[in-house]
Every structure is written in C-alpha cells, then in structure tokens.
Amino acid sequence: MIRLILYLFYPLELLYRLGFWLALACRKRNANEDQFPFKIISVGNLSVGGTGKSVVVPFLVDILGRGAAAIVLRGYRGSLEREGRAALVGDGRATLVTREQSGDEAMMYVEQLGIPVAVGAHRAQACKLLPPKIHYVVLDDAYQNYSVHKDVEILLLDARAPFDNGHCLPLGRLREKDYTRADIIILTHADRVDIAAIEYTKNVQLKNFPREKIFTGKHAYAGLYRNNKDLVTPDDMKNKKFLVTAGVGSFEGFVTSVKNTEYVVGATKKYKDHHTYTARDVGELYELMRQTQCDGIITTAKDWVKLESLLAHDKARKLPVFVMRVSFELLTQNQQAELQRILRVLLAE
C-alpha cells in the first residue's frame, strides 16, 4: 500500500522539487548584498521542523559570546510576520513587543538569553534594527534564505534520520536534499544512535562533505523550573508523576528527554508544532492531569511562553507547571574546541 502511494504521488514530489529549485535559483539571483557591520551565521535544516534549532541557536550564541551576539528570525506566527513588518523584540535590556507580535521562539530567546533579538520575514530589514556594537548575528532557520549575505552556513541534521524517508514534500519532510551549500554540519540527537550509524551517515549519506566539518551533538537536561523560575530537584518531586505536554517538532524526543531524567511520566499530551494555546487547552490539560492522577505538568520553554499569560488568568485551578530546560552540547570537548577553531577561520575570511 505504501509503495502504491509513493508511486501515485511521486509526480507531485517532482513538481515540488522543480518549483523549489526555480524559487531557490531566483532567490540566489536576487540575493541581498547589503553589507552589515557584523558577521552573519545561518542555522537551518533540510526538513520541516524537528532538528533542534531552538537549542543549537543559544549554544552558538554562547560560543560567540552573549555580549557580542544577536539573533534574527522570521517571527513565525507572530502578527509582525503576517503584516510583513520587522521589529526589535528585545534590545538586551528590555522587551519591546508582545509575544503575539513576535512569535513564541523570538520571545523565548529574549527571556532566555537577554540579548538583542529582531524578527522580520525580510531578514535584511530585521538586521538593520539591531543596536550598535553587535559583532555576530545568528540567523534562525535560514538555510534557504538569501535576503542577507551569510558568512557561515550551519546545517542541522537529525542523526536518527538525516534525510527522513528520502523524499521531499509532499511524500516526506524534506524541503530539499542539497547539503553541500553548508560550511558546517551538526548531527543532532547523535547520542540516540550507535557509532555505526554515525559512520554510515558521514561516509555514505554525507560522502561529498568534509568529515572534519561534521560535528555530533545532543540535547542535554538543564534543569526543571517551577513556572520557569524556581529550580526544583528530583528530591523535591520524589514519588510524583507528571503529564508531559508540548507543541514542538519532535514531541517524542522531548518525552524521551523527560524519561531520561529522574522524573516519572504518568501521561502525555501532544500538540502540533507551534500550537497556539487557548483557555480551553488549559482546562483540558487540568482535567487530563486529574484523570491520570499526575501531580503536575512538564513542558518546554517555548510552550511556556504561550502558556504563561493563560495560567495567570486561571487562578481557580492553579495548574502546577514545570519547564524542563534543555541545552545543546557536542559529544566531546575536542569537538567544541574544533568547532570554535573552524568558526574563527570562517568568520575571519
């Protein structure tokens, strides 16, 4: 049956790939050559969602130095994106727009990192809004974006399935298959596969890419915080179980991350990526938590940004919500030193 579906819809994939190639060629031809007084590092992927950009971007910011870095992103699902406008979300000291205007990821970066963050469907417009004394800008989700000149192109691939099922939309999750435009490739979730799988990816699937520029990393537990503020410990939560919920690209991966801690998963509730929560959702989560006899809810920092205002108005139930913070790290210290060295070389060119 699956083979029949692939056979019947393969022409649609070919049409998509042709359209994508033409669109990309047009973007390259009309590429913006504006010069900015800072270096631009792009982070992106080949597929739609789920490779870990939201944790890799802060990781790169810390490598570059928070005092000299800023982030520019599209502002997905924010009103600014819908209106085709750009804005400075935060200047490193204060938040300047609302979450509804900026989108959830931009607001998460502002709250998490305390650095300048700008949004705009046209990245060059957003870059022009950044305050002075910025040395590096990380472009979020920009592998296929040519609205600004990029000094370094970093491509993220999920080590568990670097090219998904091998098909582009609509038969698979790939936007495209060309990894050769990247300067650096990072295999995320590399701790979830064995060495043989990593070697196969490097030697076969990425055979046309320099091995020394392929890095492997993982999502690492960075603490559980009540209302994303107060750190709690496993001892604080002893003999308790949790409802795990999120609207992220890799929900199963988030659930696995929680299970890998000492916290007990009693139930799960999955939402689509970038889900916009409502008061009804809060009520349903409360009921599910009660029915499954869970003692609280664990979610992501990105989801918390959207839930916080709803919870503030839901004082009757006082839903106990904990945010599991996740960071990104390379599998070895040697890799981090090498990545920093390669970035220095590329940014000096």
Secondary structure, DSSP 4 states (H G I P E B T S, - for coil): -HHHHHHHHHHHHHHHHHHHHHHHHHHHHT------SSEEEEEEESBSS-S-HHHHHHHHHHHH-GGGEEEEE--TTSHHHHTT--EEEEESSSB-S-HHHH-HHHHHHHHHH-SEEEE-SSHHHHHTTSPSS--EEEEES-TT--SS--SEEEEEEETT-TTTTS-BTTTSSBS----TT-SEEEEETGGGS-HHHHHHIIIIITTTS-GGGEEEEEEEEEEEEETTTEEE-TTTTTT-EEEEEE-STTHHHHHHHHHTTTPEEEEEEE--TT----HHHHHHHHHHHHHTT-SEEEE-HHHHHHHHHHHHT-TTT---EEEEEEEEEESSHHHHHHHHHHHHHHHH-
